[in-house]
Amino acid sequence: PADFICEGLDQTRGWFYSLLAISTMLGRGPAFRNVVVNDLILDAEGQKMSKSKGNTVNPWDALAEHGADAIRWYLITSSNPWVPKRYDPAGVKEAARKFFDTYFNTYKFFALYARVEEWAPSALDPAPPDRPLIDRWLLSRLDSVTREVMNELDGYQMTRAYRLLGDFVSEDLSNWYVRRCRPRFWGNTDEADARAAFRTLWDALRRVSLLASPCAPFSSDWIHRALTGKSVHLERYPERQDGGDPALEADMDAARILVSLARAAREEVQIRVRQPLRTMFAVVPDGRTLDGAVLDLVRDELNVKRVEFLRTSEDLVTLVARPNFRGLGPRFGKATQQAADAIRGLDQVSLAAYREGRPVQIVVEGRTHTLAADDLDIGQEASGRLIVKGEGRFTVALDPTIDADLRAEGTARELINRIQRLRKDAELEITDRIELAIGGPVTIQAVVKDYAAFIVGETLAVSVTTGETHVGYDFAHVREVDIDGTSARIALRPVDS
């Protein structure tokens, strides 16, 4: 028997049944072990395509517009093959943007800096155990994703497999690893650290090409050839990886949840991440704490000076019960309002127990009822001036107070941001050195003097001068900017290397 056969739903009798019936009559047993049935492709409105309706799609036109890989990726990841699916050109574009744009942009980032730094994989690259923590985390995630993708493919769950791979590329590889490690890829004076970063990204891109090759054969082959000089389709598919570092992955997952919550807290009070804050309080399930490089990453990502871990959120928030009438109604009928009042009257200990999954009871019309999992939602209200956000058993509280020192550092970071934008608009190369002038009132001048080394180091400036707003008129590129309500002038000009 075949390991699997695949055909359209209209071949249920003509192919699947015929094979089985003939094989049975011949006494040969099943003709196939697994069968994958693809249903009809409908138009964007969910209607069956037909010439009379004029809603058919010419496959060659679709290939010319989107490319074969994008269409294949969309059809596989949008829903399982065995359910009807709509062919929506806008959906194809969105799927291509989310995966292929991220995939290619990550490669372009790697290729750009690898050329500048003249890096190529070699025996000089540190072994995985000797690389920094974030590299070891990405390699561990890569092993986990490889294992998950192969498990799903072995179960003929193509949709789940490639959704997992797509999430890894967009969230883990691009939005976290590359974004966090950008400074390591250029101008890094620590050669071992730079080589570790390049090799880790090279390893990840190569593995993604191998994993994606059955679903995106053209794109994966292009990138694999660019990385190694060889066709991806002449390589062996990755072996299932049973290693990895689950503890490190769990710590990084916790760090990313804390970062997400703290960013939401900043947005609530409209304080940009470029503005440093003094303190963040965090509660992680089971009283866990983060330390070392993971904690440094959280502080840097959120631009906070100090993170304090607490065992509980009792001192940060007050728990608030919100009855779920949709769940209570069928159970309590006319007594639903009484049940809701009883839930609102629960004390903090009971609400904390309910959030942790322990049984909590209420009394309604003289009878005791144990609350079900969907009887209420638990919210959090901040105590004092703290800005609190929670998700499940994670809680983050930010102190939004900005003193003079924090404000000055925030102004320096805003100036750097504007300078980098001007560099880009001036179409300077990433390696171009500049002379820099920053003009403005005394507050701006004081920040420039205090943070001159920081500004110079971040913008590739060989020098920075400051003064009144007229400075830099004779520079090649000049821009008036607003820094939190204060007018300033930034001016730059490239200099010979």
NORDA-V362940 format. One record per backbone hydrogen bond with DSSP energy under -0.5 kcal/mol. CO is the residue of the C=O (numbers start at 1). NH is the residue of the N-H. Records with the same first field share a line. If there is no record, write none. Layout:
CO=NH ; NH
This chain:
2=33
3=34
5=36
7=38
8=11
9=12
11=15 ; 16
12=17
13=18
15=19
16=20
17=21
18=22
19=23
20=24
21=25
22=26
23=28 ; 29
24=27
31=2
34=5
35=37
36=7 ; 38
38=9
40=42 ; 85
41=49
42=87
43=46
47=43
50=54 ; 55
57=59
58=62
59=63
60=64
61=65
62=66 ; 67
63=67
67=71
68=72
69=73
70=74
71=75
72=76
73=77
74=78
75=79
80=83
81=39
85=42
86=88
87=89
88=91 ; 92
89=93
90=94
91=95
92=96
93=97
94=98
95=99
96=100 ; 101
97=102
99=103
100=104
101=105
102=106
103=107
104=108
105=109
106=110
107=111
108=112
109=113
110=114
111=115
112=116
113=117
114=118 ; 119
115=118
122=125
127=130
128=131
132=135 ; 136
133=137
134=138
135=139
136=140
137=141
138=142
139=143
140=144
141=145
142=146
143=147
144=148
145=149
146=150
147=151
148=152
149=153
150=154
151=155
152=157
153=156
156=158
157=161
158=162
159=163
160=164
161=165
162=166
163=167
164=168
165=169
166=170
167=171 ; 172
168=172 ; 173
169=174
170=175
172=177
173=178
174=179
176=180
177=181
178=182
181=184 ; 185
182=185
183=186
187=189
189=191
190=194
191=195
192=196
193=197
194=198
195=199
196=200
197=201
198=202
199=203
200=204
201=205
202=206
203=207
204=208
205=209
206=210
207=211
208=212
209=213
212=215 ; 216
216=220
217=221
218=222
219=223
220=224
221=225
222=226
223=227
224=228 ; 229 ; 230
225=229
231=234
232=235
240=242
245=249
246=250
247=251
248=252
249=253
250=254
251=255
252=256
253=257
254=258
255=259
256=260
257=261
258=262
259=263
260=264
261=265
262=266
263=267
264=268
265=269
266=270 ; 271
267=270
270=272
272=275
274=276
277=305
278=306
279=399
280=308
281=397
282=310
283=395
284=287
285=288
288=284
291=294 ; 295
292=296
293=297
294=298
295=299
296=300
297=301
298=302
299=303 ; 304
303=277
306=280
308=282
310=284
313=316 ; 317
316=383
318=381
320=379
321=323
322=377
323=325
324=327 ; 328
325=329
326=330
327=331
328=331 ; 332
329=333
332=335
333=336
335=339
336=340
337=341
338=342
339=343
340=344
341=345
343=346
347=351
348=352
349=353
350=354
351=355
352=356
353=358
354=357
360=371
362=364 ; 369
364=367
367=364
369=362 ; 371
372=375
375=324
377=322 ; 379
379=320
381=318
383=386
386=388
387=398
389=396
391=394
394=391
395=283
396=389
397=281
398=387 ; 400
401=278 ; 403
403=407
404=408
405=409
406=410
407=411
408=412
409=413
410=414
411=415
412=416
413=417
414=418
415=419
416=420
417=421
418=422
419=423
420=424
421=425
422=426
423=428
424=427
429=432
433=495
434=462 ; 463
435=493
436=465
437=491
438=467
439=489
441=444 ; 445
442=446
443=447
444=448
445=449
446=450
447=451
449=452
451=455
452=456
453=457
454=458
455=459
456=460 ; 461
460=434
463=436
465=438
467=440
468=471
470=473
472=475
477=492
479=490
481=483 ; 488
482=484
483=486
486=483
487=441
488=481
489=439
490=479
491=437
492=477
493=435
495=433
